[in-house]
Structure formats: C-alpha cells, structure tokens
Amino acid sequence: MATIRKRGQYQWEAQIRRRGYPAQSKTFNTKAEAEAWAKMNESEMSRGIWVSRGEAEATTLHEALIRYETEIVPAKKGAAQEESVLRIIKAMELAKRPLAGIRGADVAKLRDEWLKDYKPATVLRRLAVLSHVFNIARKEWGMESLSNPVELVRKPQPNNARTRRITLDEPNAVISPETDSDRNAGNHELERIAAASGSGVLPSIVWLAVETAMRRGEIVALRWEHIDLKRRVAHLPLTKNGSSRDIPLSSRAVAVLEAMQKTDDDAKDGRVFKIRSDAVTRAFERAVARARKGYLDECNAAQKRPDAKYLTDLRFHDLRHEATSRLAEIFPMHELTKITGHKDPRMLMRYYHPRAEDLAKRLA
C-alpha cells in the first residue's frame, strides 16, 4: 500500500514499497496527483507490467543530447550535420525538461516554430534527430517506459524539391560565349562561377561534380589510390547509402584530375582535394554571389536589363541534378543508377530534369 505524506506547506510525497520491486517515491504539488501516481504504479506492479520511470524522469533532454552526441554521433557518416542540429536543440528552453515530461504537444509547438523560419525538409531532419535520441534512450539506455513524443506529431510534407538546371547561354549576352567543340561549351553560368571563385580547387570540384554526378562529400573524400586514370574510373569505397560504387570518368573529368595530380605537392596525404565539405559549400556560395555581381555590373555598363534568374538560386547540390540529367541522355536507367548511386529509380527521377526544348528536338 502506498504512503502519502505531506512535505512542507505545499508538497505531497508518495512512497511505494512492494516486495520484488525497488522502492519508489515522488513529490507532487497536490495530494490528488500523488495518489494518482501511486495508484497507477501499484496497478502496473500487480499486473507485472511495471517499468521504472526514474531515470527518464531524472534525465533532462539536454543531458540526453550530450550523451547521444558522445556515444552515438561519432559512428555516423553525417556526424557534422547532426552535431549542428544537437547544438540548436540544446540551446532551447525545452532541453531543460526531463525526458519523461516532454509531450507530443511540446514537439508540435517546436515543429511549428521551426516551420516559420525553415523549409519542411530542414524541420524533418531536425525532428528525425530528436526522435532518434528518444528511441536510443528507450532501447539502449534502460528507459523502457519512455515514449517517443516525436512519433505522435504530424510531420511536415517536404515541398522543396528542386529542378534547377545550369543555364547554357547567357541571357541578353553582354559577352558572347566562347565557341568550343567540347560538349560542355556554353556552360556560361559555371564558367562565370569558376572564374569568380578565387579558389585554387573550387573550379576543379565544380567541373568534376557536373561531369560525374558525385555528391559533395564523395568528391572531397576522393583519394588518389582509388582513381585509375588509365581505365577512367574513380572508386568510392563508402557512399551515403552505405555501399561502394565505381564512377566512369569523362575526358573532361580525367583532364581535371590530371591537372590536380600535377599540382599536388603533398602526395603522402593521399586526398585529391584537401578541403572540408562545408568549406566547399561556402566557397561556392561566395563564388555565385561574386559572379552575379559581375554580371549585374556588365549589364549596367552595357545598359542592358539583367535576367532575374541568371546566377541566382543556385546551390552546389544542383550540380548533381545537372550531371544526372546530362548522363540520362547517354545511359539507360539501369546503368545510370549504378553511376549516381540511387537504389530506388523513383528517387533518381527527382534528379532527372530534361529540358523541354531538348525533348522537342527528338520529335519529328
């Protein structure tokens, strides 16, 4: 039988002592709450389904996030991205609450606040990390009674699929594109970005990305021992989906790598590009901004109206979309999936964006 006693002027303590179970006690603001808690726990003990809630009630979300970051995150391929999400959640007021005290309504409120400033896909990634923290606590940290509040809330529908292709010809051309027999001639957007980068490696990374459809992380992880320029193949031992794959290299991709090999002054390092993934993104964003400014200056000098879409809304990952769409003109679907690494053809279709004018040329 539970014991309910008053503690001080405003609190009530419930104590449960039952043979075969550890002693339980908890303090409440009202006697009714203490009695309800005791009744629920005694009922579960009688039915043999009782599970201790002590650790879940004593561990704050902030403490769980720190433990998750220490024990779980280092083994993940996307560790840097998850650490960023964890920093955001740790700084929130909700992190001060015990895990057992966080409800679906709290997560729903958090979701709605994030959706005011971020796209659904970003919010989904953050919710996925938070959900995994609760699942790990329940399955591996001995908090079996803990429920996952993230599973109870509606998830936002991602609506930010991109169809951005590289502009082949400069609109209202101020400077005529150079003629070239190479199939990449006329990539004026990328040429401007490469010229505006001010980086020794970004242009090579840009051209390799648009030639191979490799992800940013795959490019910066390239090592010379995995590249065979004679066979024109780059081997990726570990990719995002956990498997390896071989990338066929075009003539331009080979030329890019040969140029990098000649200028590599630290062959012992083994890495082709000695740069971090996040640094590539920042350098690309700066290069796009500088290229856009140069284009606007030229338009103003020539008294021509600039195109609002030219050199805007362009991300590094769009190069993978561009490369996939180009490769789809050469390879059938089953071969293309081997190159891009997509296991599901439906996912591959999100990266394939043929130009209507190119399709029209095939019609009689």
HUKACOR-V59356 format. One record per backbone hydrogen bond with DSSP energy under -1.0 kcal/mol. NH is the residue of the N-H (numbers start at 1). CO is the residue of the C=O. If there is no record, write none. Layout:
BEGIN
nh=[NH	NH]
co=[CO	CO]
END
This chain:
BEGIN
nh=[3	5	7	11	12	13	14	15	16	21	24	26	28	34	35	36	37	38	39	40	41	42	43	44	45	46	47	49	57	58	59	61	62	64	65	66	67	68	69	70	71	72	73	75	76	82	83	84	85	86	87	88	89	90	91	92	95	96	97	99	100	101	102	107	108	109	110	111	112	113	114	115	117	118	123	124	125	126	127	128	129	130	131	132	133	134	135	136	137	138	139	140	141	143	146	152	185	187	188	188	189	191	192	193	194	195	196	205	206	207	208	209	210	211	212	213	219	220	221	222	224	226	227	228	232	233	234	235	236	239	242	245	247	249	254	255	256	257	258	259	260	261	262	263	269	272	275	280	281	282	283	284	285	286	287	288	289	290	291	292	293	294	295	296	297	298	299	300	301	302	304	312	318	319	321	322	323	324	325	326	327	328	329	330	331	336	337	339	340	341	347	348	349	350	351	359	360	361	363]
co=[15	13	11	7	28	5	26	3	24	18	16	14	12	30	31	32	33	34	35	36	37	38	39	40	41	42	43	44	53	54	55	97	95	60	61	62	63	64	65	66	67	68	68	72	73	78	79	80	81	82	83	84	85	86	87	89	92	93	94	59	56	98	99	103	104	105	106	107	108	109	110	111	114	114	119	120	121	122	123	124	125	126	127	128	129	130	131	132	133	134	135	136	136	137	143	149	182	184	168	186	167	187	188	189	190	191	192	201	202	203	204	205	206	207	208	209	215	216	217	219	270	223	224	233	228	228	247	226	245	243	239	236	234	232	250	251	252	253	254	255	256	257	258	259	266	222	273	276	277	278	279	280	281	282	283	284	285	286	287	288	289	290	291	292	293	294	295	296	297	298	299	309	315	316	317	318	319	320	321	322	323	324	326	327	327	332	333	335	336	337	344	344	345	347	348	355	356	357	360]
END
